[in-house]
């Protein structure tokens, strides 16, 4: 939470033209005006805001293609600026998706720890009942008094 909050990314306000696109609005309307602080918000912003804007850039926002074009035409300063923007956009998108991935890991770890501690508590109870039972039953008491059936010869 705190690492995402430090980035101070805020979703566009409700009714903003930035949310009007059908590729953006349906996914980001629920977060309109909020600060980006959670993994699901990071994924939504990366996949439905940054990715859409990158796709509208030259070479569909693919850094490798834009960089190759800029290297082929080193005097094109406008393309160099686009390459920098694409690089920053793809980097931010990757970092936000990584934050989302770690939020998924954290959720899985949380529920795994809840299950582990619940089962550990159950085992503690069973061990306690075992000791309690052992104190109540005499040591020489037979547990299974019936003999096993003998096979016919």
Secondary structure as UniProt FT lines:
FT   HELIX           2..6
FT   TURN            7..8
FT   TURN            14..15
FT   HELIX           17..19
FT   TURN            22..24
FT   HELIX           25..28
FT   HELIX           29..31
FT   TURN            32..33
FT   HELIX           39..45
FT   HELIX           46..50
FT   HELIX           51..55
FT   HELIX           58..61
FT   HELIX           63..72
FT   TURN            73..75
FT   HELIX           77..136
FT   TURN            139..140
//
